[in-house]
Amino acid sequence: MSAIGPATWTTHIDGELVEIPATIDTIRTALPEEQLAAFDAEVGSASADQLQLVLASWALSLTSAGEEDDAVIARLREMTSRQQHQMGASL
């Protein structure tokens, strides 16, 4: 019989496949000490239908996914600003 390792999620970050923890215990273990109280409070108050989203958010916080998201949002804002400027110039 083969041993089953801890549950993980896989996602792509910066074009690379990354495994992130996918249980309350493994996410909690991976977090810095100063984030544990906030994690426990959010997980403890999450409704059952929101728990997976809360856990995914915390698991992703352990990666550079937020930085990648910030870069995408900055590019989208810049494009929107340019388009609004062009539309205003043509009126």
MARMITI-399370 format. One record per residue (C-alpha): residue in three letters; residue number from 1; y negated, z negated, x. Coordinates in Angstrom, 3 decimals. Layout:
BEGIN
(atom ALA,NUM,(Y,Z,X))
...
***
This chain:
BEGIN
(atom MET,1,(0.000,0.000,0.000))
(atom SER,2,(-3.449,0.848,1.338))
(atom ALA,3,(-6.260,-1.657,1.353))
(atom ILE,4,(-9.195,-0.918,-0.890))
(atom GLY,5,(-12.571,-1.481,0.723))
(atom PRO,6,(-15.711,-2.713,-0.975))
(atom ALA,7,(-17.199,-0.521,-3.669))
(atom THR,8,(-19.943,1.833,-2.522))
(atom TRP,9,(-22.161,4.500,-3.973))
(atom THR,10,(-22.907,7.678,-2.083))
(atom THR,11,(-26.201,9.507,-2.144))
(atom HIS,12,(-28.153,12.008,-0.078))
(atom ILE,13,(-31.133,10.719,1.873))
(atom ASP,14,(-33.062,13.050,4.167))
(atom GLY,15,(-30.277,15.595,3.701))
(atom GLU,16,(-27.517,13.249,4.897))
(atom LEU,17,(-24.717,11.651,2.892))
(atom VAL,18,(-25.189,7.873,2.893))
(atom GLU,19,(-22.996,5.092,1.519))
(atom ILE,20,(-24.747,2.107,-0.021))
(atom PRO,21,(-23.267,-1.147,-1.338))
(atom ALA,22,(-22.339,-1.124,-5.013))
(atom THR,23,(-21.518,-4.689,-5.984))
(atom ILE,24,(-23.769,-7.658,-6.592))
(atom ASP,25,(-22.174,-9.514,-3.667))
(atom THR,26,(-22.365,-6.661,-1.139))
(atom ILE,27,(-25.955,-5.792,-2.046))
(atom ARG,28,(-26.949,-9.458,-1.858))
(atom THR,29,(-25.263,-9.841,1.549))
(atom ALA,30,(-27.151,-6.819,2.909))
(atom LEU,31,(-30.589,-8.033,1.775))
(atom PRO,32,(-32.999,-9.922,4.010))
(atom GLU,33,(-33.211,-13.653,3.257))
(atom GLU,34,(-36.769,-13.348,1.910))
(atom GLN,35,(-35.634,-10.956,-0.856))
(atom LEU,36,(-32.691,-12.983,-2.159))
(atom ALA,37,(-34.604,-15.027,-4.744))
(atom ALA,38,(-36.202,-11.892,-6.240))
(atom PHE,39,(-32.827,-10.121,-6.279))
(atom ASP,40,(-31.092,-13.064,-7.963))
(atom ALA,41,(-33.859,-13.360,-10.562))
(atom GLU,42,(-33.853,-9.660,-11.420))
(atom VAL,43,(-30.054,-9.358,-11.547))
(atom GLY,44,(-29.786,-12.591,-13.512))
(atom SER,45,(-32.219,-11.417,-16.168))
(atom ALA,46,(-31.063,-7.782,-16.406))
(atom SER,47,(-29.434,-6.761,-19.652))
(atom ALA,48,(-25.978,-5.263,-19.408))
(atom ASP,49,(-27.252,-1.755,-20.094))
(atom GLN,50,(-29.841,-2.058,-17.276))
(atom LEU,51,(-27.710,-3.839,-14.657))
(atom GLN,52,(-26.458,-0.670,-12.951))
(atom LEU,53,(-30.037,0.620,-12.573))
(atom VAL,54,(-31.211,-2.705,-11.165))
(atom LEU,55,(-28.345,-2.751,-8.662))
(atom ALA,56,(-28.945,0.877,-7.652))
(atom SER,57,(-32.634,0.156,-7.091))
(atom TRP,58,(-31.876,-2.806,-4.846))
(atom ALA,59,(-29.139,-0.909,-2.973))
(atom LEU,60,(-31.518,1.998,-2.346))
(atom SER,61,(-34.159,-0.435,-1.090))
(atom LEU,62,(-31.850,-0.974,1.900))
(atom THR,63,(-32.334,2.666,2.933))
(atom SER,64,(-35.192,5.009,3.746))
(atom ALA,65,(-34.957,6.539,0.250))
(atom GLY,66,(-38.300,5.023,-0.728))
(atom GLU,67,(-40.017,6.698,2.201))
(atom GLU,68,(-38.471,10.031,1.217))
(atom ASP,69,(-39.630,9.511,-2.391))
(atom ASP,70,(-43.135,8.601,-1.211))
(atom ALA,71,(-43.327,11.809,0.839))
(atom VAL,72,(-42.215,13.934,-2.136))
(atom ILE,73,(-44.723,12.219,-4.441))
(atom ALA,74,(-47.521,12.745,-1.897))
(atom ARG,75,(-46.686,16.464,-1.694))
(atom LEU,76,(-46.640,16.758,-5.492))
(atom ARG,77,(-50.003,14.987,-5.771))
(atom GLU,78,(-51.493,17.306,-3.164))
(atom MET,79,(-50.183,20.388,-4.981))
(atom THR,80,(-51.505,19.101,-8.315))
(atom SER,81,(-54.892,18.341,-6.805))
(atom ARG,82,(-55.097,21.840,-5.290))
(atom GLN,83,(-54.125,23.442,-8.593))
(atom GLN,84,(-56.704,21.395,-10.503))
(atom HIS,85,(-59.365,22.330,-7.950))
(atom GLN,86,(-58.453,26.023,-8.246))
(atom MET,87,(-58.527,25.862,-12.038))
(atom GLY,88,(-61.915,24.148,-11.964))
(atom ALA,89,(-63.302,26.782,-9.603))
(atom SER,90,(-62.203,29.587,-11.908))
(atom LEU,91,(-63.911,28.168,-15.010))
***
